[in-house]
Amino acid sequence: LKIRKRIEEGFGWLKTVGGLRKTKLIGRAKLSAQLLLGFSVYNLIRLGSLSGWWRGAHV
């Protein structure tokens, strides 16, 4: 359940912050590229929070 919560948090972040709630792109390749970019940014922010150099207060 903890792993599932972590996965759901990523998708929730992508919908609210990453702009995937209402996408403006057409096509599977463009949408998958936006998804890859969004998850990459989410992973960087998550790694930064874990290591301490990113304080997620202003996000």
VEXDO-13698 format. One record per residue (C-alpha): x, z, y; residue number from 1; residue in one letter. Coordinates in Angstrom, 2 decimals. Each point is the difference from the previous one (the first is absolute). Layout:
<pt east="X" up="Z" north="Y" num="NUM" residuo="a"/>
...
END
This chain:
<pt east="0.00" up="0.00" north="0.00" num="1" residuo="l"/>
<pt east="2.90" up="0.67" north="2.37" num="2" residuo="k"/>
<pt east="1.39" up="-3.48" north="-0.58" num="3" residuo="i"/>
<pt east="-3.42" up="-1.56" north="0.53" num="4" residuo="r"/>
<pt east="-0.39" up="1.89" north="3.30" num="5" residuo="k"/>
<pt east="3.38" up="-1.33" north="1.16" num="6" residuo="r"/>
<pt east="-1.05" up="-3.57" north="-0.83" num="7" residuo="i"/>
<pt east="-3.35" up="0.40" north="1.77" num="8" residuo="e"/>
<pt east="1.78" up="1.38" north="3.09" num="9" residuo="e"/>
<pt east="2.03" up="-3.20" north="0.18" num="10" residuo="g"/>
<pt east="-3.07" up="-2.21" north="-0.09" num="11" residuo="f"/>
<pt east="-1.75" up="2.21" north="2.55" num="12" residuo="g"/>
<pt east="3.01" up="-0.28" north="2.32" num="13" residuo="w"/>
<pt east="-0.01" up="-3.77" north="-0.40" num="14" residuo="l"/>
<pt east="-3.66" up="-0.17" north="0.97" num="15" residuo="k"/>
<pt east="0.27" up="2.22" north="3.06" num="16" residuo="t"/>
<pt east="3.50" up="-0.61" north="1.37" num="17" residuo="v"/>
<pt east="1.15" up="-3.13" north="-1.83" num="18" residuo="g"/>
<pt east="-2.90" up="-2.17" north="1.12" num="19" residuo="g"/>
<pt east="-1.35" up="-0.96" north="-3.40" num="20" residuo="l"/>
<pt east="-3.53" up="1.22" north="0.58" num="21" residuo="r"/>
<pt east="-0.89" up="-3.32" north="1.59" num="22" residuo="k"/>
<pt east="2.72" up="-2.56" north="-0.53" num="23" residuo="t"/>
<pt east="0.41" up="-3.06" north="2.19" num="24" residuo="k"/>
<pt east="1.95" up="-2.01" north="-2.55" num="25" residuo="l"/>
<pt east="-1.36" up="-2.67" north="-2.31" num="26" residuo="i"/>
<pt east="1.56" up="-0.68" north="-3.36" num="27" residuo="g"/>
<pt east="1.29" up="2.02" north="-2.87" num="28" residuo="r"/>
<pt east="3.69" up="-0.51" north="0.83" num="29" residuo="a"/>
<pt east="-0.38" up="1.15" north="3.62" num="30" residuo="k"/>
<pt east="-2.08" up="3.00" north="-0.98" num="31" residuo="l"/>
<pt east="2.47" up="1.04" north="-2.70" num="32" residuo="s"/>
<pt east="2.83" up="-0.30" north="2.54" num="33" residuo="a"/>
<pt east="-1.92" up="2.26" north="2.40" num="34" residuo="q"/>
<pt east="-0.62" up="2.46" north="-2.82" num="35" residuo="l"/>
<pt east="3.69" up="0.00" north="-0.95" num="36" residuo="l"/>
<pt east="1.04" up="0.55" north="3.61" num="37" residuo="l"/>
<pt east="-2.54" up="2.79" north="0.44" num="38" residuo="g"/>
<pt east="1.09" up="1.84" north="-3.13" num="39" residuo="f"/>
<pt east="3.66" up="-0.43" north="0.96" num="40" residuo="s"/>
<pt east="-0.65" up="1.65" north="3.36" num="41" residuo="v"/>
<pt east="-2.01" up="2.75" north="-1.68" num="42" residuo="y"/>
<pt east="2.87" up="0.67" north="-2.41" num="43" residuo="n"/>
<pt east="2.51" up="0.16" north="2.87" num="44" residuo="l"/>
<pt east="-2.16" up="2.48" north="1.89" num="45" residuo="i"/>
<pt east="-0.52" up="2.05" north="-3.16" num="46" residuo="r"/>
<pt east="3.72" up="0.05" north="-0.78" num="47" residuo="l"/>
<pt east="0.74" up="0.96" north="3.59" num="48" residuo="g"/>
<pt east="-2.45" up="2.86" north="-0.19" num="49" residuo="s"/>
<pt east="1.51" up="1.26" north="-3.22" num="50" residuo="l"/>
<pt east="3.57" up="-0.14" north="1.30" num="51" residuo="s"/>
<pt east="-0.89" up="1.52" north="3.37" num="52" residuo="g"/>
<pt east="0.96" up="-2.74" north="2.48" num="53" residuo="w"/>
<pt east="-3.60" up="-1.07" north="0.62" num="54" residuo="w"/>
<pt east="-2.46" up="2.47" north="1.46" num="55" residuo="r"/>
<pt east="-3.41" up="-1.58" north="-0.63" num="56" residuo="g"/>
<pt east="-1.62" up="1.86" north="2.93" num="57" residuo="a"/>
<pt east="-0.27" up="-3.04" north="2.25" num="58" residuo="h"/>
<pt east="-1.33" up="-2.37" north="-2.66" num="59" residuo="v"/>
END
